[in-house]
Amino acid sequence: MATAVTGLVATEALFVLSALNVRRTFKALATDLNVNTFEKAGLLYLIGAATIIVGIGLVLIIIAEILLGVAFFSIRDQQTIASTTQAPAIGRTI
């Protein structure tokens, strides 16, 4: 019994440590790509990892993965909008 509890505590600690790294990475992606959905997905992933022992954490991690997919699809949309809204180049006149 003590071995099972020790294993659960160690697993929970590893989940939280990995979620901290995931959140930090998603926050950097959100800053670099200007897509805030990455930061929201990272926060949900961290909360899900912290509450996985209660049972609701798995649902939050699944929601975070869905948000991550939305964030990846919104990268292309923002880059396409930025490239189409630029003013046309005017040739140099001498």
Secondary structure by P-SEA (a helix, b strand, c coil): caaaaaaaaaaaaaaaaaaaaaaaaaaaaaaaaccaaaaaaaaaaaaaaaaccccaaaaaaaaaaaaaaaaaaaaaaaaaaaaaaccccccccc
